[in-house]
Amino acid sequence: PAMNSLRVRLILGFSLVAIALVAIVMLLLGGRIQSTVRDQSAGRLAAALGVLRAQLAADGERLADKLELLASDPSLKRHFLVDAPSGAGLREYLATQQFLLDLDYLCVTDTAGAVVADGSTSPVAAPRPGREPVPVEALEGVHTPGLGFASLPAGRALALDATAAIHYRDEPVGFVRGGLVLDSLRLAGLRETSGVDLV
């Protein structure tokens, strides 16, 4: 009987030591696995966000280039500087250019930033499938030359927004402003290129 109790105690002692060692190994291994998975996930996310940033930067550069070309277009200057004050011809021209340049909004402002003509308010503005017109007055954000972001009311979406100066005799006489709304349709396109699910 004394032998049996000693044997039982030894078995129990060795079992407890083995269980403790297995638990410690499992904890260390689990921590290492979690750390590895976390590092790999962070790496994949950083790479995907890098692709997304590069895509947005490329879209922004294309948008800024389009507006720079449009701001120097003689037809735009003629409509802006010479046509009737009602601006009907300028609105129609902007509506056409908005469609051709695949923009969500396009307008001309004076040097103080007040809207002179908005392409989305023209009767000839072509409706874009799945998109509502974006009146420029609805955009929030600072009107400055260059590229930036503007937000739509009630946090509905952000827009990649660009402004270029219209020059006459080397003096800025107004601005052309246009942009792309980063809504669910545009995010779906970015999701395909970046591999990141975007909201």
C-alpha positions in Angstrom: 0.0 0.0 0.0 2.8 2.4 0.8 4.4 1.6 -2.6 1.1 2.2 -4.4 0.6 5.6 -2.8 4.2 6.6 -3.6 3.7 5.4 -7.2 0.5 7.4 -7.4 2.1 10.5 -6.0 5.1 10.2 -8.4 2.7 9.7 -11.4 0.6 12.7 -10.3 3.8 14.8 -9.8 5.2 13.9 -13.2 1.8 14.4 -14.8 1.4 17.9 -13.2 5.0 18.9 -14.3 4.3 17.6 -17.9 0.9 19.4 -18.0 2.6 22.6 -16.7 5.3 22.3 -19.3 2.8 21.7 -22.1 0.7 24.7 -21.0 3.8 27.0 -20.9 4.8 25.8 -24.4 1.3 26.3 -25.7 1.1 29.8 -24.3 4.5 30.7 -25.8 3.6 29.1 -29.1 0.1 30.7 -29.2 1.7 34.1 -28.5 4.2 33.5 -31.3 1.5 32.4 -33.7 -0.7 35.5 -32.9 2.3 37.8 -33.4 3.2 36.2 -36.7 -0.5 36.4 -37.9 -0.7 40.0 -36.7 2.5 41.0 -38.5 1.4 39.2 -41.7 -2.0 40.9 -41.6 -0.4 44.3 -41.0 2.0 43.7 -43.9 -0.9 42.8 -46.3 -3.0 45.8 -45.1 0.0 48.1 -45.6 0.6 46.8 -49.1 -3.1 47.1 -50.0 -3.3 50.6 -48.6 -0.1 51.5 -50.6 -1.9 50.4 -53.8 -5.0 52.4 -52.8 -2.9 55.5 -52.0 -1.1 55.1 -55.4 -4.4 54.8 -57.2 -5.9 57.8 -55.5 -2.7 59.8 -56.2 -2.8 58.8 -59.9 -6.5 59.7 -60.1 -5.7 63.1 -58.5 -2.9 63.8 -60.9 -5.1 63.0 -63.9 -7.9 65.2 -62.5 -5.5 68.1 -61.9 -4.0 67.7 -65.4 -7.5 67.6 -67.0 -8.5 70.8 -65.2 -5.2 72.6 -66.1 -5.8 71.8 -69.8 -9.4 72.9 -69.5 -8.5 76.2 -67.7 -6.3 77.1 -70.7 -8.9 76.1 -73.3 -9.8 79.1 -75.5 -13.4 78.0 -75.7 -13.7 78.1 -72.0 -12.2 81.5 -71.8 -14.5 82.8 -74.6 -17.6 81.5 -72.8 -16.4 82.8 -69.5 -15.1 86.3 -70.6 -17.2 87.1 -73.6 -20.6 85.3 -73.6 -23.8 86.7 -72.1 -23.9 87.3 -68.4 -26.6 84.6 -68.0 -23.9 82.0 -68.5 -26.1 79.6 -70.4 -23.4 78.9 -73.0 -20.8 78.4 -70.3 -23.1 76.0 -68.4 -23.7 74.0 -71.6 -20.0 73.9 -72.3 -19.2 72.8 -68.8 -21.9 70.1 -68.9 -20.3 68.7 -72.1 -16.8 68.8 -70.7 -18.0 67.2 -67.5 -19.3 64.3 -69.5 -16.3 64.0 -71.8 -13.8 64.2 -68.9 -15.8 61.7 -66.8 -16.2 64.1 -63.8 -18.9 64.1 -61.2 -19.0 67.9 -61.1 -17.5 70.8 -63.0 -17.9 74.6 -62.5 -16.3 78.0 -63.0 -15.9 80.4 -60.2 -14.8 84.0 -60.0 -11.5 84.9 -58.1 -13.5 85.2 -54.8 -14.8 81.6 -55.2 -18.4 82.4 -56.0 -19.9 80.0 -58.6 -20.4 81.7 -62.0 -21.6 78.5 -63.8 -22.1 74.9 -62.8 -22.2 72.2 -65.4 -24.6 70.0 -63.4 -27.3 72.8 -63.5 -27.3 72.9 -67.3 -30.4 71.6 -69.1 -28.1 69.6 -71.4 -26.3 67.9 -68.6 -26.3 64.1 -69.3 -27.4 62.0 -66.3 -24.7 59.5 -65.4 -25.9 56.0 -64.6 -26.1 55.3 -60.9 -25.0 58.9 -60.0 -26.9 61.9 -58.9 -25.8 65.4 -60.0 -23.5 67.1 -57.5 -24.1 70.9 -57.3 -20.9 72.5 -56.4 -22.6 74.7 -53.8 -23.2 71.5 -51.8 -19.5 70.8 -51.4 -17.8 71.6 -48.2 -14.1 72.4 -48.2 -11.8 75.3 -49.0 -11.7 76.5 -52.6 -8.0 76.9 -53.3 -6.0 76.1 -56.4 -4.6 72.6 -56.6 -5.8 69.2 -55.5 -7.5 68.3 -52.3 -10.6 66.7 -50.8 -14.1 68.1 -50.3 -17.0 66.5 -48.5 -20.6 66.3 -49.4 -23.3 67.4 -46.9 -24.2 65.1 -44.1 -21.0 63.1 -44.5 -22.5 61.4 -47.6 -19.2 61.0 -49.3 -15.8 62.6 -50.0 -14.7 64.0 -53.3 -11.3 64.2 -54.9 -11.4 68.0 -55.7 -9.2 70.0 -58.0 -9.1 73.7 -59.0 -7.1 75.4 -61.7 -6.7 79.1 -62.4 -8.1 80.6 -65.6 -5.6 83.3 -66.8 -6.2 86.2 -69.1 -3.1 88.3 -69.9 -1.1 86.4 -67.2 -3.6 87.4 -64.5 -6.0 84.9 -62.8 -9.6 85.9 -63.7 -11.4 82.9 -62.3 -11.1 79.2 -61.6 -12.3 76.0 -63.0 -13.2 73.4 -60.3 -14.1 69.8 -60.8 -13.9 66.5 -59.1 -14.7 62.8 -58.5 -17.0 61.7 -55.8 -15.5 58.8 -53.8 -18.9 57.0 -53.4 -19.7 53.3 -53.3 -19.4 53.0 -57.1 -15.9 54.5 -57.2 -14.9 52.6 -54.1 -15.9 49.3 -55.8 -13.5 50.1 -58.6 -10.7 50.9 -56.1 -11.5 47.7 -54.2 -10.8 45.7 -57.4 -7.3 47.3 -57.8 -6.3 47.4 -54.2 -7.9 44.2 -52.8 -9.1 46.1 -49.7 -12.8 46.2 -48.8 -13.6 49.9 -48.6 -16.5 51.7 -46.9 
